[in-house]
Amino acid sequence: MKTYFKTLKELNTRIIILSGIALIFSNCGDGNSIFDPEFELSAERPVVTNISPDPSYLAGVDSVIVTGQNFSDDPEEVVINFGGSSGVILSATPTELIVRPGTIHGTDLSVQVGVRDAEFLSESYAYTLRQPQGFYPGTDVSFVPTTPVGVDGDNNVYTIIDRNGVIRYTKIAPDGTITRDLVKYPGEPRPDPNDSRPYPTDSTMRFTEYSDLEIGQNNDLFLSQQSIRAIFTKTFGDDKRESVWSASSSADLKINDMIFDDNGFLWAVGFDSDLIHRFNASTKAETTFPFTGQFSAVAYFKNNNELYVGGDINGSQQVWKFPINGGGNLGAGELYFDFGANYDGLITSLIFASNGELLIGNDGETSIVRVFPSLRHQAFYPGMIKEGTFSITWRDDEFAVVTIEGDEASLNFMDMFDRTRAGIFGFN
């Protein structure tokens, strides 16, 4: 029966024990010693020559490729450590290891490989593991987003932040520089505690939170509020109240989510209307398309000119897709992915990567689920991201912006590594 070493500590301990036994028996003088002075461990010392991608990857995520010498064909005979955190050997050959790296992030972490029956660990190899998710630059645990984020063409982030009870429209530059619009929140007290007058309506925001925020032309903010059918706009920095941009003709509609497409339309979905709503971005004219469900999210995949909606459909949390024809109208829908049949929680957001992968934000334990074009799916960065995702928005680089609600409410970056190389290293 084989005995394998699961950690470097266990491997080192076994080496020490073996050395101690050898020392004991070497001191026996009765002529019956079982110590063999000619015995040598059979395996050569492992050598690490490279780790790909070079020079860094993400801590605790997917996999890296470790090349070298004197490994093993059996993954259970090999251990690897990244700066004090064990990696998981997914596959092994004598010259290559596919490894999910350790969960510690840092620069030039010491990586060492141990192999069963080798006396020594490999020499240290320096490798950098980046943090997969963390507080967005300029923010910390005191920055609580009340609204999904929008990102403009310069990677500036816009949302509403509640910081220690002070609620403000907030713009965050890529370097973390914070700018706040001075429109007041409803019920905000005046600086003079003896002044009980309310702030003027035109300098008081309508709501302290919105169900969605999108960036329109000229970087105007488009906002929806889950309890009503109206769409609002605001110019950041004017310190003024939001204005009504348009309102749906469906009195029962409660808008949850919106998305601009590449055809000049704004799509809106929500509760209680059993319709998908399309607004002309120029004329504000509304067109509706019947579809039964309680919708919490909408996404547009421009590569195929398709609209996707998610929510409570047919008694399950599902995502459906609809082709958009040349006139901007929806064709027949079809079930794309039955989230509820595979995961717990409610769908909160949908967003596509350019390679066709769909990220589904949800309020369950997985927080984000990744669905490949083949419809293979899995939890995204399991164990390495916060629970409670309620919006995901791309920047134009390797970072996404994720808002979290609940116990870990915060504004976060999510390192997507290199979206142009998706699938090369990840998810082996």
Steps between C-alpha positions, in 0.01 A plus 500: 500500500648834395546788739489848346601837633221760492699799626861615509490485879397137484774427248767671709378323812532162327854583387594596859347177634685291247826675587438440871433130445817471298697664780353266762577185306844621405584495873384143552795268561332162529570404141125469429439859381249545217673826401643485152786750469476466121133609488419810298162661424406405145365828365711789375454847647223681306591811302266788405609684185191709416143582600249617239348748459818696560556701718174478700152358535210506747510352849274201553355514149484254211849368424859576408749285307816407691779359283820339617659163569470201729130533577270195479223353289291461814350827633474348848876458518560874453442800728548869421499808719456867408636725773351293781178390328467159339403470136280225359661267246243446223722294271865399490775369277872477578551840331168686542248569774157659457434666835233712661721748688484573870265759644765742629568795269828689489806592296783251445351228716728202563376198302636155586414153378539179695491149353460169682831319550702816424718609792476872434240748385568697184688823531278802551348654186365858528148550365238773543135426577256789467190554710192382304256737670535784747382847591487731201781761497415791730238302695489287811244325719335834582400556135165325465347515150123533491476486121664296219795665331546653158836546328574769241745490212785619722441223757347739753254320727166658601267383774330619819703443815380499859802583711428516869147619434590767244357403161649648182528439130864401471747491212819299543789542257714196410770621742249519786439876494152569645263772377155551653192667365350721770132428445362414845327182603131511607470602863861613528533749788640845437840578653333722760314260733255779583406547136213259434422616148520226236737541211337629180358230277735578213802434724365178656531161329179307446624173651803388697537185290414380150460157346723588204735767369611518136726750324341670200621751246703791640555285813152575630381253762185299423334358811210270583325445831361155571167620637397716201487503118689824438854544365697795636807687381761700687807697398772422750645811660203730447396449865139474385214258536439230239254582223248262344625376162205278412234282658363171378141480382469184712374625833592174672866501396764520772835537324786287631761522228581681174756472220590704191552301180694598186182580308401818683264339749476476878351172622329478840366203696341457840207366696127478439468591132576168321663711232846588376517876443701684233550877493637694206799684649435805282121531491423318827226306318414171671437160339410189699546128435289245690692252714376359829727527801629706789826639362795608709773542237559572132815478285593574140749290303607720211698229315173325413261796548309309768310600813505285813263525796523326835270451794207292615382332181295179485537459876881497495785747486573495128680691225330531160644639176330689218639590157465864398418555134600788274206706618595464863215259575525180701468160338377189678671436831657176618630373831874562519594387852294366791683655792253372759551139391871525579553764769330656800411868524335765286644650184602861563701595189615379159800609296686359200869486426604556139577130456138408574537397863208607718550603862192463720506698822283351771423524870589136567818344629663498156456880463604479132454211256686474170316350201711416195363516143494119509267538804756339726479691826665534838527728800727792421816529714354266765602598851684810381221757456245653734143377521211727406580626149229733373672660203799442271631758254803484269779746477685495166802320651532177700291629789129472570318702765279302739257634756426280802203526734429332830756426770793592274341800330776675307626622165760265351733442209511152351819408319409313180870456423503530120160464336660465156664176615196347665514123522876462449590462864170512680247232583703192419 
